[in-house]
Amino acid sequence: MNPREKNQTEALAALSAADRACLERLAARADVSPEVIWPDVWLYGLDDVEEGIRADIEADEYFKSNVGIDNAEVMAEVRNLIAVHGKSNR
């Protein structure tokens, strides 16, 4: 175990009961185990990870009812823009 992993493991073991409960709640919302989400929490903090999880959930809900743009359609538009506005390097 490298020093970084050791520090993460020690920090996880030293969490207060309140922080442990918050970590478990976040893990449940993200549908992962607390150990899986812990490295992100350790790096970015509970608040930032919670915000990211909330944003992911909101995006998933949005795209359930709002179909995104088909990749083929986007690529065709990009090719058209390049053909019209692109400059040759030759």
Secondary structure, DSSP 8 states (H G I E B T S, - for coil): --HHHHHHHHHHHT--HHHHHHHHHHHHHHTS-HHHHHHHHHHH-HHHHHHHHHHHHHHHHHHHHS----HHHHHHHHHHHHHHH-----
